[in-house]
Amino acid sequence: MASERFKQTSVLIANTFAFTMCFMVWTMFGEIGVPIAEQLDLNGTQFGILTAVPILTGALSRLPLGSLTDRYGGRPVFFIILLLIVPAIWLVQFATAYWQLLVLGAFVGLAGGSFSVGITYTAKWFEKDRQGLAMGIFGAGNAGAAVTKFIAPTVIVVLGWQAVPNIYAGIMLVTAVLFWFFTYSNPAHRTASSVSLRDQLRVLNDPKVWKYCQYYSVVFGGYVGVSLWLTRYYMGEYGFGIQVAALIATIFVLPSGVIRAFGGWLSDRFGAHTVTWTCLWASLIALFIMSYPETQYRVAGAGGEGMVEFGFGIPVWLFTTALFVVGIAWGIGKASVFKYLSNEYHENLGLVSGIVGLAGGIGGFLLPIMFGALVDITGVATTVWMLCFGVTLVSIIWMWWTERRVPMLTRDEKHPGKPAETQSAEAQSAENRPAES
């Protein structure tokens, strides 16, 4: 009989692999959408909607799937998801109309809902002081977006975009089989059946949940939205072909996905608050640089000798460097936000993970549409980064208002394993306690 440690390791590896494949499928419209847009003559907004619809259904499904995971366990729920999305992926190759792609994309989006299942399934197999690292390793499956950027463009060029969903359907079927044979169930990880969904949903009354939703909509929603948009951005702004554009985009996508495991370790070591605060500031500075548009200046020459014209823009090397910083910051931040959750909501982690994951997915759904609309309206490509800068700034202000203003003893970096509210109560109790003689 397998030992507990072997089961932990096997579940973590199988979970992470399955989630990587799900994320690969979930973001495939960011690549196949480029030739589809040319074929159907789609504008920026229509392209944004096409790439965003799977993100929406993946986001909306996270809440119910997280609740089902608490009740029935991660293994059966995850396995059923893997099987359900195979037909939808396979049928995409036969779609010839825009509405058909939207409908099938909505079903494919269930792959994104697997996050709230897998993150809960993973966390409940590990001790609390190792959960941050375990969840970070699982979350590194976000790198599936990079897998798509490596595979899909080459397949598109060689075989056509229709071959991508055909290949992905086969990969997902194999993934489902491997997942079932290398994972385990533990009835002790399930929420008691006497706990109703209504009782579970009372967590929505907690204002901290909404704050964590905002954080995650930046670090995860931003990651998904930018991943879907980057190939098109590099092609339009810097004139690269689809293969080169997608390859350069992996400088953002791959490190941001893989480094999530390191972010989990940092969160275990230094606390969720410190890590998240640092990540948000790093991304804010980098996004400020990326937001500068190509600008032409016309000024009067000295002594009235005509006009002097010159221009300034962000070269591709500087843009990509700043993009890399954003990817690293958001990758670490994705893990640190979930460290908040594992500290404070262990009993109903699946439900809360579903809520916060839903918020992140909604961010990933809205951003590509907003990107497309902003570019269509303004004609300025860098407005997409101005938008990301704005939502990141909102999170920093919210965090400062609710966490940074409190006394030093209530900050989670002093006691990483305890919620700030618990630390504050302990500090107040210590102040009220009479001094010992």
FIROMAR-49108 format. One record per atom (N, C-alpha, C): z, y, x. Coordinates in steps of 0.02 Angstrom, whole numbers, plus 32768, in hexadecimal, padded with zeros to 4 digits. Layout:
residues N
ZYX/...
This chain:
residues 437
80007FC4802A/800080008000/8000803E802C/7FD88070801A/7FD280AC8042/801380D48042/802280F0807C/805E811A8083/8053815E8062/808B81828056/808681C38037/805E81F48063/806981F080A5/8045821D80D2/7FFA820E80D2/7FE781CE80CF/7FA181BC80CB/7F8181D6808B/7FA681D08054/7F8C81E98014/7F8282358017/7FB282588034/7FAC82A0803B/7F6B82B28060/7F6182928098/7F2782A180C2/7EE68290809F/7EE48255807F/7EA8823F805D/7E96826D8023/7EC982807FFC/7EBD82AD7FC3/7EA482F07FDC/7EC2830A8012/7EAE834B802C/7E66834B8044/7E5383168069/7E0F83128083/7DDC830A804B/7DE982DB801D/7DBA82CF7FE6/7DB5830C7FB8/7DEE832C7FAC/7DF083677F82/7DC683A07FA1/7DD183AB7FE1/7DAE83E18004/7D6483D48006/7D5083968014/7D0883868015/7CE883907FD1/7D0A83787F9C/7CEE837F7F59/7CE883C97F45/7D1B83F07F57/7D1884387F46/7CE1845B7F6E/7CD784477FAC/7CA184647FD4/7C5D84587FB3/7C52841B7F9B/7C13840C7F79/7C0E84327F37/7C4584397F14/7C4484607ED5/7C3384A97EE3/7C4F84C57F18/7C42850A7F28/7BF985137F3F/7BDF84E27F61/7B9884E27F75/7B6B84E87F38/7B7A84C07F05/7B5284C07EC8/7B5E85017EA1/7B9C85177E9F/7BAF85517E77/7B8A85907E8D/7B7A85967ECD/7B5A85D27EE7/7B1085C97EF6/7AF285927EE0/7AAD85857EF3/7A7C85B87ED6/7A8D85D87E9D/7A5F86087E80/7A5786477EAA/7A8686527ED8/7A7E86897F07/7A4386807F34/7A2F86417F40/79F586317F6B/79B786227F41/79BC85F27F13/798085E27EEC/796E861B7EBC/799D86487EB0/798F86817E85/795D86B17EA3/795786B27EE6/792886E07F07/78E086CE7EF6/78C986907F01/7884867F7EEC/787C867F7EA0/78B1866F7E7B/78AC86717E32/78A186B97E1B/78C486E87E3A/78BB872F7E28/787487467E35/7856872E7E6B/781187407E7A/77E187207E48/77EF86E27E37/77C586BD7E09/77C786DB7DC3/780286F07DAC/780B870A7D68/780B87577D66/780387777DA1/780287C07DA6/784287DF7D8A/787B87C97DA3/78BC87E17D8D/78D0881F7DB3/78F1884F7D92/790C88897DB5/795188797DD1/797088AB7DF1/79B1889F7E12/79E788897DE1/79E988A77DA6/7A1C88967D75/7A11884E7D5C/79D3883C7D4D/79C587F87D35/79D687C47D6A/79C687D47DA9/79D887A77DDF/7A24879F7DE4/7A4887D77DDD/7A9187D47DDF/7AAD87A97DA7/7A9187AF7D6B/7AA887867D33/7A9B873C7D40/7A5F872C7D5B/7A4E86E77D69/7A8086C77D9A/7A9186EB7DCF/7AC086D07E00/7B0886D07DE6/7B1786FB7DB6/7B5C87047DA0/7B7086D67D67/7B4186BF7D3F/7B5386957D05/7B7A86567D19/7B6586317D4D/7B8E85F87D62/7BD5860C7D77/7BDA86477D95/7C1C865F7DAB/7C47866D7D6E/7C2A86877D38/7C5186957CFC/7C6D86557CDD/7C4386237CD3/7C5C85E57CB3/7C8E85C27CE1/7C8285C57D22/7CB385A97D50/7CF685CC7D4B/7CF3860D7D42/7D3186347D3C/7D5586257CFA/7D3086267CC3/7D4E861B7C82/7D6C85D57C7B/7D4E85A57C9E/7D6785607C98/7DA685537CC1/7DB685807CEF/7DEF85747D1C/7E3285727CF7/7E3A859B7CC5/7E7A859C7CA1/7E86855B7C7C/7E5885447C50/7E6485047C2E/7E6684C97C5E/7E3D84CA7C92/7E3C84927CC2/7E7E84907CEA/7E9984CB7CFB/7ED984CD7D1D/7F1184B07CF2/7F1084C27CB2/7F4284A87C83/7F3C845C7C7B/7EFD84437C76/7EF183FB7C71/7F0A83D67CAF/7F0383F67CE9/7F1A83D77D27/7F6683D07D27/7F8984037D10/7FD283FE7D0A/7FE683C47CDD/7FC083B97CA9/7FD383877C77/7FBC83407C89/7F7F833A7CA3/7F6282F77CAD/7F5982E47CF6/7F6383137D24/7F5A83057D6A/7F1483197D83/7F0F83267DC4/7ED183407DDF/7E99830E7DE6/7EAA82CF7DF3/7E76829E7E02/7E4682937DC7/7E5E82837D8B/7E2E82777D54/7E0882B67D3F/7E2A82EF7D40/7E09832D7D2B/7DD1833F7D5C/7DDF833D7D9C/7DAD834E7DCF/7D72831E7DCB/7D7F82DD7DC3/7D4A82AB7DC1/7D1B82B77D85/7D3882C77D4C/7D0F82D37D10/7CE283117D1A/7CFD83457D3A/7CD583817D48/7C99836F7D73/7CA583487DA8/7C6F83357DD6/7C3783117DB1/7C4982E57D83/7C1782BF7D5D/7BF282EB7D2B/7C1683197D0B/7BF883427CD6/7BC183707CF0/7BC9838A7D2C/7B9A83BD7D44/7B5A839F7D61/7B59835E7D6F/7B1E833F7D8E/7ADF83497D63/7AE083397D21/7AA283427CFA/7A8A838B7CF8/7AB983BA7CF3/7AA684017CF0/7A8484177D30/7A9F84017D69/7A8084127DAA/7A3983F77DAD/7A3183B87D9A/79F083977D9F/79BB83B87D72/79D083D07D37/79A083ED7D08/798884327D1B/79AB84547D48/799784977D5C/794F84987D77/793A84637D9A/78F884627DB8/78C084647D85/78CF84537D46/789C84527D12/789A84927CE9/78C784C17CF6/78CA84FF7CCF/788F852C7CE2/787085497CAF/783685757CBB/784185BA7C9C/787485C27C73/788286027C53/78C7861C7C6A/78CE865E7C67/790C867E7C7D/794886657C55/7941865F7C13/7979864A7BE9/798E86027BF9/795D85D87C0A/796D85937C1C/799985907C5B/798885BA7C8B/79AF85BD7CC9/79F585D67CBB/79FC86067C8E/7A3E86207C7D/7A6A85EA7C5C/7A4C85C47C2E/7A7285907C0B/7A8885597C3C/7A5A85417C65/7A6B850D7C95/7A9C85277CC9/7A9385677CDD/7AC185847D0D/7B0885877CF2/7B0E85917CB0/7B5185927C91/7B73854E7C98/7B4D85187C8F/7B6A84D57C97/7B7984C57CE0/7B4C84D97D0C/7B5884CF7D54/7B9784F27D6A/7BA7852A7D49/7BE285517D5B/7C23852C7D56/7C2584F57D31/7C6384CD7D2E/7C7984B67D73/7C4A84B37DA2/7C5D84A07DE6/7C9184D07E03/7C8C85107DF0/7CBC85417E08/7D0185387DEA/7D04851A7DAE/7D44850E7D8E/7D6E84DA7DB2/7D4E84B47DDE/7D7284807E03/7DA7849D7E31/7DA384DE7E3F/7DD484FB7E6D/7E1B84F67E53/7E2685097E15/7E6B85087DFB/7E8584C07DF5/7E5784907DEF/7E6B84497DEE/7E7F84337E34/7E5384407E64/7E5F84287EA8/7E9884497ECB/7EA2848B7EC0/7ED884AF7EE2/7F1B84967ECA/7F2184877E8A/7F5F846D7E6E/7F6A84257E84/7F3683FD7E80/7F3983B77E94/7F4F83B27EDD/7F3583DE7F07/7F4783DE7F4E/7F8F83F37F58/7FA2842B7F3A/7FE584477F46/801C84177F32/801383F27EFC/804983C77EE4/805283887F0E/8024837B7F3C/802D83437F69/805483557FA8/806283977FB2/808183AD7FF0/80C483D07FE4/80EF83CD8019/812E83EF8017/8122843A8017/815384607FFF/814984A87FF5/813984CC8036/815984B8806E/814C84DB80AD/810A84CA80CC/80E5849A80AD/80A2848880C6/806B84978093/808084B28059/804F84BE8025/801C84F48037/80338528805A/8005855E806C/7FCC85448096/7FDC851C80C9/7FA884FF80F4/7F7B84CF80CD/7F9A84A480A4/7F738473807E/7F428496804E/7F5B84C9802A/7F3084ED7FFC/7EFB85148022/7F0C852C805E/7EDB85508086/7EA38522809D/7EB584E580B1/7E8284B480C6/7E5484A3808A/7E7384988050/7E4A848A8015/7E1C84C58005/7E3985018008/7E12853C7FF8/7DD985498028/7DDD852A8064/7DA685318093/7D6585148078/7D6B84F08040/7D2F84D7801E/7D02850F8007/7D1D854D8006/7CF285877FF8/7CB585898027/7CBC85688060/7C8485668090/7C4885428073/7C4F85238039/7C1685068017/7BDF8539800A/7BF3857A8003/7BC285AF7FFB/7B9785B48039/7BB685A98073/7B9085AA80B2/7B62856E80B7/7B788534809E/7B4E84F8809F/7B0E85068078/7B148527803F/7AD985398018/7AAB8567803F/7AC785968064/7A9E85C5808A/7A7B85A380C4/7A98856C80DD/7A7685468112/7A3F851980F5/7A4F84F780BD/7A2284C480A3/79EB84E18077/79FF85098045/79D1851D8010/799385448029/799A85768055/795E859B806A/7929856F808B/793F854080B5/790F851480D6/78ED84E680A3/791484CC8074/78F784A18040/78C684C98016/78D785088007/78AB85337FDF/7868853D8002/786B854C8043/782D85598069/7803851A806F/782384E0807B/77FF84A28088/77E984808048/7815847B8017/780884537FDB/7804847B7F9A/781884BA7F9C/781A84E27F5F/786084E47F42/786F85187F1A/78B485217F02/78C984E97ED3/789984C97EB1/78AC84937E82/78CC84577EA4/78BF844F7EE5/78DB84167F09/7926841E7F14/793E845C7F15/798584677F23/79B384487EEF/79AA84567EAE/79D584367E7C/79CD83EA7E7A/799183D27E89/798683897E8A/79B183687EC0/79B183857EFB/79D9836B7F32/7A2483737F24/7A3683AD7F0A/7A7D83BA7EFD/7A9A838B7EC8/7A7283787E97/7A8B83497E64/7A9D83067E83/7A7382EE7EB1/7A8182B07ED4/7AC082B57EFF/7AC782ED7F22/7B0382F77F4C/7B4282F77F21/7B3F83187EE7/7B7A831C7EBC/7B8D82D87E9F/7B5D82AE7E90/7B6B826B7E76/7B8F82417EAB/7B7782447EE9/7B9782207F20/7BDE823B7F2B/7BE6827C7F25/7C28829C7F2E/7C5982817EFB/7C44827A7EBD/7C7082627E88/7C89821B7E98/7C5D81F17EB0/7C7081AC7EC0/7CA281AB7EFA/7C9381D17F2E/7CC181D37F68/7D0581EF7F54/7D0582227F2B/7D4482417F16/7D70820D7EF2/7D5381E77EC6/7D7B81B77E9F/7D9B81827ECC/7D77816C7EFE/7D9081357F28/7DC1814C7F5E/7DC4818D7F6C/7DF081A47FA2/7E2781D37F8B/7E3581D47F4A/7E6C81FC7F30/7E9D81D17F0A/7ED781ED7EFB/7F0E81C97EDA/7F2D81F47EA4/7F5181D37E77/7F7581F57E42/7FBF81EB7E4A/7FE6821E7E37/802F82197E38/804982377DF7/8062820D7DC8/807982267D88/80AF825B7D8E/80D5825B7DC5/810A828C7DCD/80EF82D37DD6/80AF82DA7DE5/8091831C7DEF/807D833D7DAD/808283197D77/806C83347D36/80A4835A7D14/8091838D7CEE/80C283B17CC6/80D883857C8C/811883897C7B/813283617C43/810A836E7C04/80FA83397BE0/80D083407BA4/80F283687B6E/813583707B71/815983967B3F/814E83E17B46/813383F67B7F/8126843D7B8B/80E3844F7B6B/80E4847B7B39/80A7848C7B15/807F84BF7B3C/803F84C47B2A/801484F67B49/802E853C7B3B/804985457B00/806585877AEF/809E859A7B1E/80C985687B2D/80FF85757B5C/80E485857BA1/80B085617BB6/8093856D7BF7/807485B37BFC/805685C97BC5/803386097BC6/806186457BC5/80A286397BBE/80D186707BC1/80D186927C05/80B786707C36/80B3868E7C79/808786CC7C79/805C86D37C46/8031870F7C42/805A874E7C36/809887477C20/80C387817C17/80DD879C7C59/80D387777C8F/80EC878B7CD0/80BA87BC7CF0/80CF87FB7CFC/809F882C7D18/808788197D5E/80AF87F17D82/809A87DD7DC6/805B87B37DC3/8052878B7D8F/801787627D89/7FD8878E7D87/7FDC87C57D62/7FA287F27D5D/7F9588157DA0/7FCA88227DC4/7FC088417E06/7F9D88107E35/7FB287D17E34/7F9187A07E5F/7F4987947E49/7F3C879B7E08/7EF787977DF0/7ECB87CE7E10/7EE7880A7E14/7EC288417E33/7EB488337E7D/7EE7881C7EA1/7EDC880B7EE7/7EA587D77EEF/7EA787A47EC6/7E78876D7ECE/7E3287807EB8/7E2E87AF7E88/7DEB87C67E74/7DC887EA7EAC/7DEF88057EDC/7DD188257F17/7DBE87F17F4B/7DEF87C97F61/7DE4879E7F9B/7DB787627F8A/7DBD87487F4C/7D9287107F39/7D5587287F11/7D6187537EDF/7D29876D7EB8/7CF887927EE5/7D1387B97F13/7CE787DC7F42/7CC187AC7F6E/7CE287777F85/7CC087457FAE/7C8687257F89/7C9187127F4B/7C5C86F17F25/7C2487227F16/7C35875D7EFD/7C02878E7EEC/7BD887A27F27/7BF787B07F60/7BD287C37F9C/7BA887897FB6/7BC3874C7FB3/7B9D87127FC9/7B5B870B7FA3/7B5F87177F61/7B2387117F38/7AF187487F45/7B0887827F5C/7ADD87BC7F64/7AC087C47FAA/7AE187A77FDC/7AD187B78022/7A8A87A78036/7A70876C8023/7A2C875A8038/79FA878E801F/7A0087A17FE1/79D487D47FC5/79DD88177FE9/7A1B88287FFA/7A298868801B/7A08886A8060/7A1188368087/79F2883580CA/79A6883780C6/798A88168094/79418816808C/7929885C807A/794C887E804D/793688C08036/794488F78067/797E88F68088/7992892E80B3/7978892780FB/797588EA8113/796288E08159/792188BA8162/790188A6812B/78BE8889812E/78BA88428148/78F1881C8144/78F087D7815C/78D187A98127/78B6876F813E/78A1873B8110/78DD871680F4/78D286EC80C2/790A86CC809F/7933869F80CE/7912867B80FC/7936864E8128/796286758159/794786AA8177/796D86D281A7/79A486F78183/799587138148/79C787398122/7A02870C810F/79F386D080F7/7A2886A280E4/7A50868B8120/7A2F86828159/7A52866D8196/7A8286A381AD/7A6C86E281AD/7A98871881C2/7AD287208190/7AC487148150/7AF9871A811D/7B3286E98128/7B2386B1814A/7B5886808157/7B8D869B8187/7B7D86D181AA/7BAF86F181D6/7BE9870B81AC/7BDC871B816E/7C10872D813E/7C2B86F08119/7BFE86C88100/7C12869280D1/7C39865A80F3/7C218642812C/7C408608814C/7C8686168167/7C8F864A8191/7CD3865781AA/7D0486678173/7CED868A8140/7D1A869C8109/7D33865F80E4/7D08862C80DF/7D1E85EF80BE/7D4B85C580EA/7D3785BB8129/7D5C858E8156/7DA085AA8168/7DA585EC8172/7DE38609818B/7E1A86098157/7E0B85F6811B/7E3E85F480E7/7E7785C580FB/7E688590811F/7E9C85628136/7ECC85878165/7EB185AF8192/7EDB85D781BF/7F0386098197/7EE586258163/7F0A86538137/7F4586328116/7F3F85F28105/7F7785CE80E8/7FB085C7811B/7F9E85B88159/7FD285B2818D/7FF485F58199/7FCD862B819D/7FE9866E81A6/8019867F816D/8006866C8130/8031867C80F6/8072865580F9/806F8616810F/80AD85EF8118/80D98610814D/80BA862B8181/80DF864581BA/80FA868C81AF/80D086B88192/80E386FF818D/80EF87178146/80DF86EF8115/80E9870380D0/80AA871E80AF/80A58714806E/806987278049/805D8772804A/809487998043/808C87E1803E/806E87FF807E/808B87EF80B7/8073880C80F6/802A87FB8103/801887BD80F8/7FD387A78106/7FA287C980D6/7FB387CB8096/7F8587E98065/7F7C88348072/7FB388578080/7FB0889F808F/7F8288AD80CA/7F8A888680FF/7F618890813B/7F178883812D/7F09884E8107/7EC4883C80F8/7EA1887280CE/7EC4888D809D/7EA688C08072/7E9588FE809A/7EC0891280C8/7EB3894D80F0/7E7889428120/7E758907813E/7E3E88F8816C/7DFB88FA8148/7DF988DD810C/7DBA88DD80E6/7DA8892380CE/7DDA894C80BD/7DCC898F80A5/7DA989B980DB/7DC289B48119/7DA489DA8150/7D5C89C3815D/7D528981815E/7D0E8966816A/7CDE897A8132/7CF5897880F4/7CCA898A80BC/7CB789D480BD/7CE489FD80D7/7CD48A4580DE/7C978A4D810D/7C968A288143/7C5E8A2C8172/7C1E8A128150/7C2389DA812D/7BE889BD810D/7BCB89E880D5/7BF48A1380B9/7BDE8A3B807F/7BB18A768091/7BAC8A8680D2/7B858AC180E6/7B3B8AB480DC/7B1A8ADB80B2/7AD38ACE80A5/7AA58AEB80DB/7A698AD380DD/7A358AF18108/7A2A8B3980F2/7A378B68811F/7A388BAF810C/7A0A8BD8813A/79E48C06811D/79BA8C338143/79D68C7A813D/79DD8C9B8177/79F98CDE8179/79C18D10818B/79C68D4C816E/79968D81817D/79BE8DC28184/79C58DDB81C1/79EE8E1581CE/79C48E4B81F1/79DA8E8A81EA/79B78EC2820A/79C08EBF8255/79898ECB827A/798C8ECB82C2/79AD8F0A82DD/79C28F08831B/79E28F41833B/79B18F7B8341/79C98FB78333/799F8FF28338/79698FF68304/79718FD182CE/79418FD38298/78FF8FB182A8/79008F8582D9/78C18F6482EE/78B48F2582C4/78A68F2F8285/78948EF8825A/78CE8ECB8247/78BC8E8F822E/78EE8E5F8217/78EE8E228245/792A8E098250/79338DCC8279/79438D93824A/791F8D5D824F/792A8D228225/79408CE6824F/79718CC38236/79878C858256/79A98C598222/79AF8C1A8231/79CC8BEB8202/7A028BC08221/7A288BA081F5/7A5D8B73820C/7A668B3B81DA/7A6E8B0081F2/7A7C8AC681C7/7AA28A9281EE/7ABC8A6181CB/7AE38A2C81EB/7AB389F78205/7AAE89ED8247/7A8189B98262/7A9A8974824D/7A6D89448250/7A7E89028237/7AB788E2825D/7ABD88F0829F/7AF288D182C6/7B3788ED82B1/7B3A892E82A3/7B7A894D828E/7B8C89378248/7B5A8935821C/7B67891E81D8/7B8188D681D8/7B6188AB81FE/7B7488658200/7BB9885B821F/7BCA88848250/7C0C8881826E/7C428893823B/7C3688CA8216/7C6688DE81E3/7C6A88A981AB/7C30888C819A/7C2F88578168/7C58881B817E/7C54880B81BE/7C7B87D381D9/7CC687E181D2/7CDB881F81DF/7D21883181D8/7D38882A818F/7D0E88408161/7D1E8838811A/7D2687EF8108/7CF787C58120/7CFA877E8111/7D3A875D812B/7D4E876E8168/7D8C87538184/7DC8876A815B/7DCA87AB814C/7E0387C68126/7E0887A680E1/7DD187A180BE/7DD38784807B/7DE18739807E/7DC8871780B1/7DD686CF80B8/7E2086C180C0/7E4186E880EB/7E8986E180F4/7EAE86F680B5/7E97872C8095/7EB787458059/7EB48713801F/7E7F86EC801B/7E7B86BA7FE5/7EB486887FEA/7EC886778027/7EFF86488030/7F42866A8023/7F4A86A8803A/7F8B86CA8033/7F9C86D97FEB/7F6A86E77FC1/7F7786F47F7B/7F9386B47F5A/7F77867B7F6B/7F90863D7F4D/7FD386287F6A/7FE586427FA4/802986377FBD/805C865A7F91/804B86957F78/807586B67F46/808286867F0B/804C86667EF3/8052863C7EB8/807B85FE7EC5/807185DC7EFD/8097859F7F0B/80E185AF7F15/80F185EB7F2C/813785FF7F33/8159860A7EF0/813486267EC0/8154863F7E84/814686177E44/811285EC7E44/80FF85CA7E06/80F285807E12/811F855E7E34/811285197E46/810B84EC7E09/813484F57DD5/813484C77D9C/80F484CB7D73/80D885067D6D/8099850D7D47/8063852B7D73/805F85117DB0/8030852B7DE1/7FE885237DCA/7FD884EC7DA7/7F9484E27D90/7F7E85197D60/7FAA85297D30/7F9A855D7D00/7F9285A17D21/7FC385B47D4B/7FC085F57D6C/7F8585F87D9C/7F7785C17DBF/7F3C85BE7DEA/7EFD85C87DC2/7EFC85AC7D86/7EC385B47D5A/7EBA85FC7D45/7EF2861E7D35/7EEF86647D20/7ED586907D59/7EF486877D94/7EE186B07DCE/7E9A869E7DE5/7E8A865D7DE4/7E4686497DF5/7E1386647DC4/7E2686687D84/7DFB86857D51/7DEC86CE7D62/7E2086F37D76/7E1687397D88/7DE7873F7DC4/7DF087147DF5/7DC487157E2F/7D7C87057E1C/7D7486D37DF1/7D3186C17DDB/7D1086F87DB2/7D37871A7D87/7D1C87527D61/7D0387897D90/7D2A87947DC5/7D1487C47DF7/7CD287AF7E16/7CCC876F7E27/7C8E87557E43/7C5487587E12/7C6387547DD1/7C3087597D9D/7C1887A17D94/7C4787D07D92/7C3688157D83/7C1388377DBE/7C2888277DFB/7C0F884C7E34/7BC388487E3D/7BA4880C7E3B/7B5A880B7E43/7B3688337E0E/7B5088317DD0/7B3088597D9B/7B3888A37DA9/7B7488B77DBD/7B8088FD7DCD/7B5989137E0B/7B5388E57E3B/7B2A88F47E76/7AE289057E60/7AC688D87E38/7A8188E27E21/7A7989227DF9/7AA9892F7DCC/7AA5896C7DA3/7AAA89AB7DCE/7AD889AB7DFE/7AE089E57E29/7AA189F47E51/7A8389BF7E6C/7A4689C97E94/7A0D89E07E67/7A0889C37E2B/79D389D87DFD/79DB8A217DE7/7A198A367DDC/7A278A7A7DC4/7A218AAE7DFB/7A418A9F7E35/7A448AD17E6A/7A0C8ACA7E9D/79F28A8E7EA5/79C08A837ED9/79DE8A817F1F/7A218A817F24/7A448A807F64/7A638A3B7F6D/7A4D8A157F9F/7A6389D07FA8/7AAD89CC7FBA/7AC789FD7FDF/7B0D89F87FF6/7B408A087FC0/7B298A197F84/7B5A8A237F4D/7B8189E37F3F/7B6489AA7F51/7B89896B7F46/7BC889697F71/7BC489857FAD/7BFF89857FD9/7C3089BC7FC5/7C1689F27FA9/7C428A267F8F/7C6C8A0B7F56/7C4E89E17F2C/7C7489C27EF6/7CAA89947F10/7C9A896B7F42/7CCB893F7F60/7D0489677F80/7CF3899F7FA0/7D2589CB7FBD/7D5689E37F87/7D3B89F77F4E/7D648A127F18/7D9589DF7EFC/7D7F89A27EEF/7DAC89707ED2/7DE089597F04/7DCE89597F44/7DFF89487F78/7E35897E7F7C/7E2189BC7F76/7E5189F37F78/7E8289EF7F3D/7E6A89DB7F03/7E9589D27EC9/7ECC899F7ED8/7EB989677EF7/7EEA89337F08/7F1E894D7F3A/7F0889737F6B/7F37898D7F9C/7F6A89BC7F7C/7F5189E77F4F/7F7F8A157F2C/7FB089EE7F01/7F9889BC7EDD/7FC389937EB2/7FF8896F7EDC/7FE389537F13/801389307F3E/804789607F5A/8031899B7F70/806189CB7F8A/809389DF7F54/807B89EA7F17/80A68A027EE1/80D989CE7ECD/80C6898E7ECD/80F2895A7EB3/811889347EE9/810189357F27/8120890D7F5B/813789347F98/810F89647FAE/811F89867FEC/815689BA7FE4/816189D27FA7/81948A057F9C/81DA89E97F99/81E189A77F90/822389897F89/824789897FCD/828989837FCD/82AE8982800C/829789498038/82A089518079/8288892180AB/82A088DA809D/82DD88D28085/82F9888F807B/82D788688043/82B1888C8018/829188687FE1/824A88527FF3/82328864802E/81EE88528040/81EA88098055/81B487E88041/81B187A0804C/81A7878D8094/819687BD80C2/818F87A98107/81D4879D8127/820B87B78108/824D87A98121/826287628111/824F874C80D4/825F870880BE/822186EB809E/81F086D380C5/81B086BE80AA/81B4868B8073/81E786638071/81E9862D8041/820486427FFD/821B86817FF6/823A86967FB8/821386CF7F97/820E86CF7F54/81EE87067F32/821587477F3E/81F3877F7F3A/821387BF7F47/824C87CD7F16/824287B67ED7/827687C47EA6/82B7879E7EB7/82B087607ED0/82EA87397EE3/830E875A7F1E/82E687727F4F/830487927F89/832987D17F74/830A87F77F45/832988357F2F/836C88287F0D/836E87F27EE3/83AC87E17EC2/83E187CC7EF5/83CC87A67F28/83FC87917F5B/841787CD7F82/83E987FC7F91/83FF88377FB6/843188607F8D/842288677F4B/8450888D7F21/8493886A7F1B/849188277F16/84CF88017F12/84F9880A7F51/84D7880B7F8A/84FA88147FCA/851A88587FCE/84F7888B7FB3/851388CE7FB5/855188D67F88/855088B07F4F/858888B57F21/85C388897F32/85B8885A7F62/85EC882C7F74/862288507F9E/866288477F90/869588677FB8/8694884F7FFF/86A4887B802E/86A588678075/86DE88388082/86D0880480AA/870587D480BB/873387F180F0/877387E380E9/87A387FB811B/87A187D08159/
